[in-house]
Amino acid sequence: MSDTTLPAPRNALRAAQLKELRGFAKRFARNPLGMVGLFIVLLLLFCAAFAPWIATHDPYLPTLTARLSAPSAEYWFGADELGRDIYSRLVYGSRLTLLIVGLVIVSSAPIGLLIGVVSGTVGGWVDAVFMRITDVFLAVPKLLLALAFVAALGPGIVNAALAITLTAWPPYARLARAEALIVRNSDYVAAIRLAGGSEFRIIVFHVIPMCLSSVIVRMTFDMAGIILTAAGLGFIGLGAQPPLPEWGAMISTGRKFIFDQWWVATIPGAAIFIVSLGFNLLGDALRDLLDPHLRQRN
């Protein structure tokens, strides 16, 4: 009899989770700007996943006879100074953009989350040491700090992502610490301590889950900043190296032709703007849905 009754709570929990997910999707669909941001992000993912099939030319193969060709039926967004198709380079460049964003997010967010949660939950000298280190990183502008690190490490995609990671984790630590300070004084955490729960168990199973929604929203907003920082490093030659189709490097090589052949630099710049806007719109929508105060207001 126990075998037939045990799955019932699991099924009820699964049904409740599916209902909550459907409700979240319906609320998200009522946000038109959020849908625009989601469409842009999905389009970026589509271009990165299917680049070999949707690109019209080899992004690395120069065609000197088509050098600086204007947008046309053959070259949709024109050709660059070596006759390479700008549209195809943008499509393949989306892979580099997502690679840098992914490397930074999967490294900086967990680091900042762990430091902030431990600092806010444990307190005392641990909190003081962690927050002073965080203040040191926050005191220096992100791009300047990234320039210093990538100049020391050397140019390249991995080094650029590592340099951005070293500048991106402090906001997550501050945010997680603020959330942890609230959660650690809650009644249910006090009850867990009275029941003999360790600090490790409280941090892993109770404090971190309460911080995840804020961290996810922060991650979405930070993606636009990561793209801009990576493009800035590529623009000055410290990011992805030629002939890789990185958008910032494409703007750098096209700036010499900005007045006569405007498409060489303008179209990669427009791609950076649109993708950054998409992540910001998506972040705004997620913040409105995941913030409990805004949900109560709505």
WOFEN-V352991 format. One record per backbone hydrogen bond with DSSP energy under -0.5 kcal/mol. NH is the residue of the N-H (numbers start at 0). CO is the residue of the C=O. If there is no record, write none. Layout:
NH/CO ; NH/CO
This chain:
4/0 ; 5/1 ; 6/2 ; 7/4 ; 8/4 ; 8/5 ; 9/5 ; 10/6 ; 11/7 ; 12/8 ; 13/9 ; 14/10 ; 15/11 ; 16/12 ; 17/13 ; 18/14 ; 19/15 ; 20/16 ; 21/17 ; 22/18 ; 23/19 ; 24/20 ; 25/21 ; 26/22 ; 27/23 ; 28/24 ; 29/25 ; 30/27 ; 31/29 ; 34/30 ; 35/31 ; 36/32 ; 37/33 ; 38/34 ; 39/35 ; 40/36 ; 41/37 ; 42/38 ; 43/39 ; 44/40 ; 45/41 ; 46/42 ; 47/43 ; 48/44 ; 49/45 ; 50/47 ; 52/49 ; 53/49 ; 54/50 ; 58/56 ; 60/57 ; 61/59 ; 62/81 ; 65/62 ; 66/63 ; 67/79 ; 68/65 ; 71/74 ; 75/73 ; 77/74 ; 78/68 ; 79/83 ; 82/79 ; 85/77 ; 86/77 ; 88/84 ; 89/85 ; 90/86 ; 91/87 ; 92/88 ; 93/89 ; 94/91 ; 95/91 ; 96/92 ; 97/93 ; 98/94 ; 99/95 ; 100/96 ; 101/97 ; 102/98 ; 103/99 ; 104/100 ; 105/101 ; 106/102 ; 106/103 ; 107/103 ; 108/104 ; 110/106 ; 111/107 ; 112/108 ; 113/109 ; 114/110 ; 115/111 ; 116/112 ; 117/113 ; 118/114 ; 119/115 ; 120/116 ; 121/117 ; 122/117 ; 122/118 ; 125/122 ; 126/122 ; 127/123 ; 128/124 ; 129/125 ; 130/126 ; 131/127 ; 132/128 ; 133/129 ; 134/130 ; 135/131 ; 136/132 ; 137/133 ; 138/134 ; 139/135 ; 139/136 ; 144/140 ; 145/141 ; 146/142 ; 147/143 ; 148/144 ; 149/145 ; 150/146 ; 151/147 ; 152/148 ; 153/149 ; 155/237 ; 155/238 ; 159/155 ; 160/156 ; 161/157 ; 162/158 ; 163/159 ; 164/160 ; 165/161 ; 166/162 ; 166/163 ; 167/163 ; 167/164 ; 168/164 ; 171/167 ; 171/168 ; 172/168 ; 173/169 ; 174/170 ; 175/171 ; 176/172 ; 177/173 ; 178/174 ; 179/175 ; 180/176 ; 181/177 ; 182/178 ; 183/179 ; 184/181 ; 185/182 ; 189/185 ; 190/186 ; 191/187 ; 192/188 ; 193/189 ; 194/190 ; 195/192 ; 196/191 ; 201/197 ; 202/198 ; 203/199 ; 204/200 ; 205/201 ; 206/201 ; 207/202 ; 209/205 ; 210/206 ; 210/207 ; 211/207 ; 214/210 ; 215/211 ; 216/212 ; 217/213 ; 218/214 ; 219/215 ; 220/216 ; 221/217 ; 222/218 ; 223/219 ; 223/220 ; 224/220 ; 225/221 ; 226/222 ; 227/223 ; 228/224 ; 229/225 ; 230/226 ; 231/227 ; 232/228 ; 233/229 ; 234/230 ; 235/231 ; 236/233 ; 237/232 ; 238/232 ; 243/240 ; 245/243 ; 249/245 ; 250/246 ; 251/247 ; 252/248 ; 253/249 ; 254/250 ; 256/253 ; 257/254 ; 260/256 ; 261/259 ; 263/260 ; 264/261 ; 265/261 ; 266/262 ; 268/264 ; 269/265 ; 270/266 ; 271/267 ; 272/268 ; 273/269 ; 274/270 ; 275/271 ; 276/272 ; 277/273 ; 278/274 ; 279/275 ; 280/276 ; 281/277 ; 282/278 ; 283/279 ; 284/280 ; 285/281 ; 286/282 ; 287/283 ; 288/284 ; 289/285 ; 290/286 ; 291/289 ; 294/290 ; 295/291 ; 296/292 ; 297/293
